[in-house]
Structures are given as structure tokens and as C-alpha cells.
């Protein structure tokens, strides 16, 4: 086909094909960037975090339609579950870009994979069920760890945020401007949470409702003290600068007391770790050096029954030890 074309015509067609391909690639890139680019993902994350609050005002309803799943039929099924929104808020508090459906799918897939892996290895069914349950719990444990880690970081950043608001009020700025300064000048995660408060106020939500949403998104006692202090001051008046300064000092004093308690209880926590790990470590070592002595636990029905009761009692003991050494201040 190209043999009948002249030299100039062939060059023109080649250039046009190249430009067309380049424009198509550019168009696909712009389309991807508009939906999955950094700016779009940042806006989506902020809207998802705003949807964690239970605000029913008309101004906030525009930004509260968070999807629990990317599939419509799964979305309908999850909306029928009573605790799906609570799980969604739990995921948002962990700072993860997950949906409820992906989280449940990960739990089910890991559980099924572990069950069939153990069952195909010609192991007892109860052991396969135990392995499947343990694997299904792994995403829950990871979610809990990420949530606790993020909330701990936010709690440690709270005194500095209160000091920033206090300095802004003393300099003559309004409280809303101080909240916006926290979102602009401090690092995440506290910056993103206070930035959402400023965004909600700009969208038309009252400051009282925006602070209430903040206390619902972030379940921290110190943060709720801050919200209650601001709301009381707005209703009854008073020196907000002094209140926030005293609250910041109180939080820092509590952190110091908690550090002292952790130092004094370190011996007890180490003993709890040793008591919890020692039986399993000794059983593993005895099984390596003397497998004939430990074989009745795996082969004999009486040994299997003893092993089941022993594992249950060990788990109860570990939970009790954790409750004893975990001191709240």
C-alpha cells in the first residue's frame, strides 16, 4: 500500500500517524491522571476522611457519599450490614486507602488459602480450620496496628497543635485561622484532620458541627477535651487562650507520667513476654531434640485433647497478662 505513495506523501502520513499515536498516549495519560493521579487521589482521600463523620446537615451531605465497594451489587449488600459504616470509619482512622469490600475480601482470601494449604497437606480438619481462622485475622491485626499507630502519632502532635492555636490567638488571629494554620504548617496526620475541619467550615458547615465531626473521626480523649473546651467557650465565654494553654500543659504532664509508668512496669512487661513465649519455645525445642517424646501430643487422641485445652488456657493467660501489664494513664 505504501509503495504507491510518493516520498513527501509517505513522510506526511508517517508524521500524522506518529502525532496521532502521541496524542492518544497523552489523552490516556490525562484521563488516568484525572481519576488516579496525585491530585485526584489527594482529593478522594480528603473526601473519604470527611465522610467518616456522622453529619446530616445539607451542607455536609454533598461530601458524605462514600462508597463501601467499587462494585454496585457489593455496595448494596454492604449497606444492608449494620456495622459496615463503623468498619469503614475504622479503616479511615487507620489512614489506609482500603474499602470495606477489599478488606473483607482480603480476610476471606487469606483464610481460604491457609485452610486449603493445610488441608491439602493431609493435616486434620480442625488444624486447617485453626490455620484459616488465624490467617483471616491477620488483616484485622494489621488494621488495628495501623490505627493505633496513627492515633498515637496524632495524640503526640496534639500539644504542639494547641500551642500553635494559642500563639495564633495571642497574635490576634481568629480561632478558625488557627485551625487552618495547623492544617498548613504541621505534619500529618494531625494536619490532614484539622485541614478537613477548615474545609468543612468553608463548605458551609458550622464550626461547632465541624469540631464535633473531628471528635467522631478521631476517638481521642484529649482531642475531645479540646473540642468540649472550645464549644463551652463559644457558648459561655472565657479566656480560650488560657484554657488551651492549660490543656496543652496537662497533656504533656500526662505523657511524662505515662513514660515513668512504662519505665517502672518494664520488668513486669518483660516477665509477661517471657511467660507467654516460654511454653511454645520449650515445646518447639523438645520437638526438635526429642520428637518421640512429643509425638503423642500430635498422634494420640488424648494428647490432641490435652493440646487443645492447653492452647485455650495459654491464650487466656496471655490475655490476662496483657491486661495486667497494660496501664492506662
C-alpha positions as CSV (number, residue, x, y, z in Angstrom):
1,X,0.0,0.0,0.0
2,X,2.8,2.4,0.8
3,X,4.6,1.6,-2.5
4,X,2.2,3.8,-4.4
5,X,2.8,6.8,-2.2
6,X,5.4,9.4,-3.1
7,X,8.2,10.4,-0.9
8,X,6.6,13.6,0.5
9,X,3.3,11.8,1.0
10,X,4.9,8.9,2.9
11,X,6.7,11.3,5.2
12,X,3.4,13.2,5.8
13,X,1.5,10.0,6.6
14,X,4.3,8.9,8.9
15,X,4.3,12.2,10.8
16,X,0.5,12.1,11.1
17,X,0.5,8.6,12.4
18,X,3.2,9.5,14.9
19,X,1.3,12.6,16.0
20,X,-1.9,10.6,16.3
21,X,-0.3,7.9,18.5
22,X,1.4,10.6,20.6
23,X,-1.9,12.4,21.1
24,X,-3.7,9.1,22.0
25,X,-1.0,8.4,24.6
26,X,-1.3,11.9,26.0
27,X,-5.1,11.6,26.2
28,X,-4.9,8.3,28.0
29,X,-2.4,9.8,30.4
30,X,-4.6,12.8,31.1
31,X,-7.6,10.5,31.6
32,X,-5.7,8.4,34.1
33,X,-4.3,11.5,35.9
34,X,-7.8,12.9,36.3
35,X,-9.0,9.8,38.1
36,X,-5.9,8.2,39.6
37,X,-3.3,11.0,39.7
38,X,-1.8,12.5,42.8
39,X,-4.2,15.4,42.9
40,X,-7.3,13.2,42.4
41,X,-6.1,10.7,45.0
42,X,-5.5,13.6,47.5
43,X,-9.0,15.0,46.9
44,X,-10.5,11.5,47.2
45,X,-8.7,10.8,50.4
46,X,-9.8,14.1,52.0
47,X,-13.4,13.4,50.9
48,X,-13.2,9.9,52.3
49,X,-11.9,11.2,55.6
50,X,-14.7,13.7,55.8
51,X,-17.3,11.0,55.2
52,X,-16.3,9.3,58.4
53,X,-18.3,11.8,60.5
54,X,-22.0,11.4,61.1
55,X,-23.1,14.8,59.9
56,X,-26.6,15.1,58.4
57,X,-26.6,18.8,57.6
58,X,-27.5,19.7,54.0
59,X,-24.1,21.4,53.5
60,X,-22.1,18.4,54.6
61,X,-24.3,15.9,52.6
62,X,-22.5,16.8,49.4
63,X,-19.3,15.3,50.6
64,X,-20.6,12.3,52.5
65,X,-21.4,9.7,49.8
66,X,-18.5,7.3,50.5
67,X,-18.5,4.1,48.6
68,X,-18.0,0.9,50.6
69,X,-17.2,-1.0,47.4
70,X,-16.4,-0.4,43.8
71,X,-19.0,-2.9,42.7
72,X,-22.6,-1.8,42.8
73,X,-24.0,-5.2,44.0
74,X,-21.4,-5.4,46.7
75,X,-22.3,-1.8,47.7
76,X,-25.9,-2.8,48.2
77,X,-25.0,-5.8,50.2
78,X,-22.7,-3.9,52.5
79,X,-25.2,-1.1,53.1
80,X,-27.5,-3.8,54.5
81,X,-24.9,-4.7,57.1
82,X,-25.4,-2.9,60.4
83,X,-21.7,-2.3,61.2
84,X,-20.3,-1.7,57.7
85,X,-20.0,2.1,58.2
86,X,-18.3,1.5,61.6
87,X,-15.8,-0.7,59.9
88,X,-15.3,1.9,57.2
89,X,-14.6,4.5,59.8
90,X,-12.2,2.1,61.5
91,X,-10.3,1.8,58.2
92,X,-10.2,5.6,57.7
93,X,-8.9,6.1,61.2
94,X,-6.0,3.8,60.3
95,X,-5.2,6.1,57.3
96,X,-5.4,3.3,54.7
97,X,-6.8,3.6,51.2
98,X,-9.0,0.5,51.6
99,X,-12.6,-0.1,51.1
100,X,-14.8,-2.4,53.2
101,X,-15.2,-4.9,50.4
102,X,-11.5,-5.1,49.8
103,X,-10.8,-5.6,53.5
104,X,-13.4,-8.4,53.8
105,X,-12.1,-10.0,50.6
106,X,-8.6,-10.0,51.9
107,X,-9.7,-11.7,55.1
108,X,-11.7,-14.3,53.2
109,X,-9.0,-15.0,50.7
110,X,-6.2,-15.4,53.3
111,X,-8.4,-17.6,55.4
112,X,-9.4,-19.8,52.4
113,X,-5.8,-20.1,51.2
114,X,-4.5,-21.1,54.6
115,X,-7.3,-23.6,55.1
116,X,-6.8,-25.4,51.7
117,X,-3.0,-25.2,52.1
118,X,-3.1,-27.1,55.4
119,X,-5.9,-29.4,54.3
120,X,-4.1,-30.4,51.1
121,X,-1.0,-31.2,53.2
122,X,-3.1,-34.1,54.7
123,X,-3.5,-32.4,58.1
124,X,-6.6,-32.7,60.4
125,X,-9.6,-30.6,59.5
126,X,-9.5,-28.9,62.9
127,X,-5.9,-27.8,62.3
128,X,-6.9,-26.5,58.8
129,X,-9.8,-24.5,60.3
130,X,-7.5,-23.1,63.0
131,X,-4.9,-22.1,60.4
132,X,-7.7,-20.5,58.2
133,X,-9.1,-18.5,61.2
134,X,-5.6,-17.3,62.1
135,X,-4.9,-16.2,58.6
136,X,-8.2,-14.4,58.3
137,X,-7.4,-12.5,61.4
138,X,-4.1,-11.1,60.0
139,X,-5.7,-8.2,58.1
140,X,-7.7,-7.2,61.2
141,X,-4.5,-7.2,63.3
142,X,-2.7,-5.1,60.7
143,X,-5.6,-2.7,60.6
144,X,-5.6,-2.4,64.4
145,X,-1.9,-1.9,64.4
146,X,-2.0,0.9,61.8
147,X,-4.9,2.6,63.6
148,X,-3.2,2.5,66.9
149,X,0.0,3.8,65.4
150,X,-1.8,6.7,63.6
151,X,-3.8,7.7,66.7
152,X,-0.6,7.6,68.9
153,X,1.1,9.9,66.5
154,X,-1.8,12.2,66.4
155,X,-2.1,12.3,70.2
156,X,1.6,13.2,70.5
157,X,1.2,16.0,68.0
158,X,-1.8,17.5,69.8
159,X,0.1,19.6,72.4
160,X,2.1,21.3,69.6
161,X,-1.1,22.0,67.7
162,X,-2.7,23.5,70.8
163,X,0.3,25.7,71.3
164,X,0.1,26.8,67.7
165,X,-3.6,27.8,68.1
166,X,-2.7,29.6,71.4
167,X,0.0,31.6,69.7
168,X,-2.3,32.5,66.8
169,X,-5.0,33.7,69.3
170,X,-2.4,35.8,71.2
171,X,-1.3,37.3,67.9
172,X,-4.8,38.5,67.1
173,X,-5.9,35.8,64.7
174,X,-9.3,34.1,64.9
175,X,-9.8,30.5,66.1
176,X,-10.7,29.4,62.5
177,X,-7.4,30.9,61.3
178,X,-5.5,29.0,64.0
179,X,-7.2,25.7,62.9
180,X,-6.2,26.5,59.3
181,X,-2.6,27.1,60.4
182,X,-2.5,23.7,61.9
183,X,-3.5,22.1,58.6
184,X,-0.9,24.2,56.7
185,X,2.1,24.1,58.9
186,X,2.1,20.9,60.9
187,X,2.9,17.4,59.5
188,X,0.3,14.6,59.0
189,X,-1.8,13.0,60.5
190,X,-2.9,15.9,62.6
191,X,-2.6,18.4,59.7
192,X,-5.0,16.4,57.5
193,X,-7.6,16.2,60.2
194,X,-7.6,19.9,61.0
195,X,-7.4,20.7,57.3
196,X,-10.7,18.8,57.0
197,X,-12.2,21.0,59.7
198,X,-11.2,24.1,57.8
199,X,-12.6,22.6,54.6
200,X,-15.9,21.8,56.2
201,X,-16.2,25.3,57.6
202,X,-15.5,26.7,54.1
203,X,-18.2,24.4,52.7
204,X,-20.8,26.0,55.0
205,X,-20.8,23.6,58.0
206,X,-20.8,25.4,61.3
207,X,-17.7,25.4,63.4
208,X,-19.5,23.5,66.2
209,X,-20.5,20.7,63.8
210,X,-17.1,20.6,62.2
211,X,-15.4,20.2,65.6
212,X,-18.0,17.5,66.5
213,X,-17.1,15.7,63.3
214,X,-13.5,15.9,64.2
215,X,-14.1,14.3,67.6
216,X,-16.1,11.5,65.9
217,X,-13.4,10.8,63.3
218,X,-10.6,10.8,65.9
219,X,-11.6,8.9,69.1
220,X,-9.0,10.5,71.4
221,X,-10.0,11.7,74.9
222,X,-7.5,14.6,74.8
223,X,-8.9,15.8,71.5
224,X,-12.5,15.6,72.9
225,X,-11.4,17.7,75.8
226,X,-10.1,20.3,73.3
227,X,-13.4,20.2,71.4
228,X,-15.5,20.5,74.6
229,X,-13.4,23.4,75.8
230,X,-13.8,25.3,72.5
231,X,-17.6,24.7,72.4
232,X,-18.1,25.7,76.0
233,X,-16.0,28.9,75.5
234,X,-18.1,29.8,72.4
235,X,-21.4,29.4,74.5
236,X,-20.4,30.9,77.8
237,X,-17.3,33.0,77.0
238,X,-14.0,33.0,78.8
239,X,-10.2,33.1,78.0
240,X,-9.8,30.5,75.3
241,X,-6.0,31.1,75.2
242,X,-5.6,30.3,78.8
243,X,-7.8,27.2,78.5
244,X,-5.9,25.8,75.6
245,X,-2.5,26.5,77.2
246,X,-3.5,24.7,80.4
247,X,-4.8,21.8,78.3
248,X,-1.5,21.6,76.4
249,X,0.4,21.5,79.7
250,X,-1.9,18.9,81.1
251,X,-1.4,16.6,78.1
252,X,2.4,16.9,78.3
253,X,2.3,16.2,82.0
254,X,0.3,13.0,81.3
255,X,2.8,11.9,78.7
256,X,5.6,12.3,81.3
257,X,3.6,10.3,83.8
258,X,3.0,7.6,81.3
259,X,6.7,7.4,80.4
260,X,7.5,7.0,84.1
261,X,4.9,4.3,84.5
262,X,6.3,2.4,81.4
263,X,9.7,2.5,83.0
264,X,8.6,1.3,86.3
265,X,6.5,-1.5,84.7
266,X,9.1,-2.6,82.2
267,X,10.2,-5.6,84.4
268,X,6.6,-6.8,84.6
269,X,6.1,-6.5,80.9
270,X,9.3,-8.4,80.2
271,X,8.2,-11.1,82.6
272,X,4.8,-11.3,80.8
273,X,6.7,-11.7,77.4
274,X,8.9,-14.5,78.9
275,X,5.9,-16.3,80.5
276,X,3.9,-16.1,77.2
277,X,6.7,-17.3,74.9
278,X,8.5,-19.8,77.1
279,X,5.9,-22.7,76.8
280,X,5.9,-22.5,73.0
281,X,9.7,-22.2,72.8
282,X,10.2,-25.2,75.1
283,X,7.7,-27.3,73.1
284,X,9.5,-26.4,69.8
285,X,12.9,-27.3,71.3
286,X,11.7,-30.6,72.8
287,X,10.1,-31.5,69.5
288,X,13.4,-30.8,67.7
289,X,15.7,-32.7,70.1
290,X,13.3,-35.5,71.2
291,X,10.4,-35.9,68.7
292,X,9.4,-39.3,70.1
293,X,8.7,-37.8,73.5
294,X,6.4,-35.1,71.9
295,X,4.8,-37.3,69.2
296,X,1.8,-38.4,71.5
297,X,0.6,-34.8,71.5
298,X,0.1,-34.9,67.7
299,X,-0.8,-38.6,67.2
300,X,-2.7,-39.8,70.3
301,X,-6.3,-38.6,70.7
302,X,-5.7,-37.9,74.4
303,X,-2.7,-35.9,73.5
304,X,-4.6,-33.9,70.9
305,X,-7.3,-33.2,73.5
306,X,-4.7,-32.1,76.0
307,X,-3.1,-29.9,73.4
308,X,-6.4,-28.1,72.6
309,X,-7.2,-27.4,76.2
310,X,-3.6,-26.2,76.8
311,X,-3.8,-23.8,73.8
312,X,-7.0,-22.3,75.1
313,X,-5.7,-21.9,78.6
314,X,-2.5,-20.3,77.2
315,X,-4.4,-17.8,75.2
316,X,-6.5,-16.9,78.2
317,X,-3.3,-16.5,80.3
318,X,-1.7,-14.3,77.6
319,X,-4.8,-12.0,77.5
320,X,-4.7,-11.8,81.3
321,X,-1.0,-10.9,81.3
322,X,-1.6,-8.2,78.7
323,X,-4.4,-6.7,80.8
324,X,-2.2,-6.7,83.9
325,X,0.9,-5.0,82.3
326,X,-1.1,-2.5,80.2
327,X,-1.6,0.5,82.4
328,X,-3.7,3.4,81.2
329,X,-2.8,6.9,82.3
